[in-house]
């Protein structure tokens, strides 16, 4: 089986996220961040998941970090 690219993993996470499988999406975003700690889109999406699961403080911190990394292009 071919190794998945960053883009493949991120797309898979987004698909889980959009389908409401937040735990699985979060696991994949975390996997991405274990290899690419400044991957702003994964950080942003984890912030969204935090907000969706009633952790707004954590969500705000993550989303602010993503914005800082991308210069507001999130």
Residue pairs with C-beta under 8 A, 6 or more apart in sequence:
4 12
6 32
6 35
6 36
6 39
9 28
9 31
9 32
10 28
10 32
10 39
10 41
10 42
12 28
13 24
13 25
13 28
13 29
13 32
13 42
13 45
14 25
14 45
16 22
16 24
16 25
16 28
17 25
17 45
17 48
17 49
22 49
22 52
22 53
25 45
25 49
26 46
26 49
29 42
29 43
29 45
29 46
29 49
30 42
30 46
32 39
32 42
33 39
33 42
33 43
33 46
36 42
38 69
40 66
40 69
40 70
40 74
41 66
41 74
43 62
43 63
43 65
43 66
43 69
44 62
44 63
44 66
44 67
44 74
46 62
47 58
47 59
47 60
47 61
47 62
47 63
47 65
47 66
48 59
48 63
49 59
50 56
50 58
50 59
50 62
51 59
51 63
63 74
66 74
67 74
